[in-house]
Amino acid sequence: MRRTRGYTNGVLTVIAVVLGLNVAVNLGDSRSILPAAVAQPTGPEGPDTGLISAAEQRKVMIAELRRLSVRMERIEAKLNSGLSVKVTEMPAMKKDEGDKGN
């Protein structure tokens, strides 16, 4: 029991020292997380600002889905009306090696 307590205390001490060093480095660093988050543009949304408008993106997706639906309906109509296929050239048939003598 004594060895386990000593090991646990040692590991916790090392962790505390590492965390303390991490805090010291972050406080000494002129850059912090806050300015990076605040540096985002706060202007109106638009194509020039680089911000994405979810509503505009959904409108574009809906329009694309409608165009896709129209194209699919045309393809289905052609397939349902029937297709005529005419073969103009037939390549020479090769015999499989497994078909020797059959």
Secondary structure, DSSP 8 states (H G I E B T S, - for coil): -HHHHHHHHHHHHHHHHHHHHHHHHHHH-S--HHHHHHTS--S--STTTT---HHHHHHHHHHHHHHHHHHHHHHHHHHHH---------------GGGTT-
